[in-house]
């Protein structure tokens, strides 16, 4: 099944509208994502410029300025494929995933960001 179909099905399952994350847009991703840490978290703010609004991290969240780095969606196929099926969730949604667990929920506070 194509990833877009998986994303649409997952969005429907949780009651989110589908909002594509183009492979040419960027996510903010933690540098430790490739270290094999679990839990993997994602949260989606509104889309701005050339970004999807997604921030994805492994393990504990950090407020350090360099915690997130920009990465094009297309590179997630190699770096962190487990998150791909969640990237169709609309802004204002979150996920938490491990190899054996999934939690997806709406968090409308993500829509209120300072510009």
C-alpha positions in Angstrom: 0.0 0.0 0.0 1.3 3.4 -0.9 2.3 5.7 2.0 -0.4 8.3 1.0 -3.1 5.7 1.3 -1.7 4.6 4.7 -1.7 8.3 5.8 -5.3 8.8 4.6 -6.5 5.6 6.4 -4.7 6.6 9.7 -6.2 10.1 9.5 -9.7 8.7 9.0 -9.2 6.2 11.9 -8.4 9.0 14.3 -10.9 11.5 13.0 -8.3 13.9 11.5 -8.7 15.6 8.2 -5.9 14.5 5.8 -3.2 17.1 5.2 -0.4 15.9 2.9 3.2 16.4 3.9 4.9 16.9 0.5 8.3 15.1 0.2 9.8 18.4 -0.8 8.8 20.2 2.4 10.7 20.0 5.7 10.2 18.6 9.2 12.0 19.6 12.3 13.7 16.5 13.6 15.9 15.8 16.6 19.5 14.9 15.9 19.1 11.8 18.2 16.4 10.2 16.0 19.0 7.9 14.4 20.3 6.7 17.7 17.5 4.0 18.1 15.8 5.7 21.1 12.2 5.0 21.8 9.6 6.7 22.3 9.2 8.6 19.0 7.0 11.7 19.3 5.6 13.9 16.7 3.5 17.1 16.9 2.2 19.2 14.0 1.9 23.0 14.1 0.4 24.9 11.1 2.3 24.8 7.8 4.6 27.8 7.3 6.8 28.5 4.3 8.6 25.4 3.2 7.7 23.4 6.3 5.1 20.7 7.1 4.7 21.9 10.6 5.9 18.6 11.9 8.4 18.3 14.8 9.6 14.8 15.5 11.9 13.6 18.3 13.1 10.5 20.0 13.4 10.1 23.8 13.1 13.1 26.0 12.1 16.5 24.6 14.6 19.3 24.8 14.2 23.1 24.6 17.8 23.6 23.4 18.1 25.8 20.3 19.8 23.1 18.3 17.6 20.1 19.3 15.7 20.1 16.0 17.3 20.3 12.6 15.5 20.8 9.3 15.1 17.7 7.1 13.1 17.1 3.9 10.3 14.6 4.3 11.8 12.4 1.5 14.8 11.6 3.7 12.5 10.1 6.5 12.2 7.0 4.3 15.7 6.0 5.3 16.2 7.9 8.6 12.9 7.1 10.4 10.3 5.3 8.3 8.1 4.4 11.2 6.8 8.0 11.3 5.7 8.2 7.6 2.2 7.0 8.1 1.5 9.8 10.6 2.5 12.6 8.4 -1.0 13.0 6.9 -2.5 14.0 10.2 -3.6 17.7 10.2 -2.0 20.5 12.1 -3.0 20.3 15.8 -2.3 16.5 16.0 0.3 14.5 17.9 1.5 10.9 17.9 3.7 8.8 20.2 5.0 5.5 18.8 7.2 2.6 19.7 7.8 -0.7 17.9 4.7 -2.1 19.7 2.6 0.9 20.7 0.8 3.8 19.1 -1.1 6.7 20.5 -2.5 9.5 18.3 -4.5 12.5 19.7 -5.6 16.0 18.8 -4.0 18.9 20.6 -5.5 22.2 19.5 -2.9 24.1 21.5 -0.5 23.3 18.7 -2.5 25.7 16.4 -1.6 28.7 18.6 2.0 29.5 17.8 3.8 32.8 18.0 5.1 34.1 14.7 
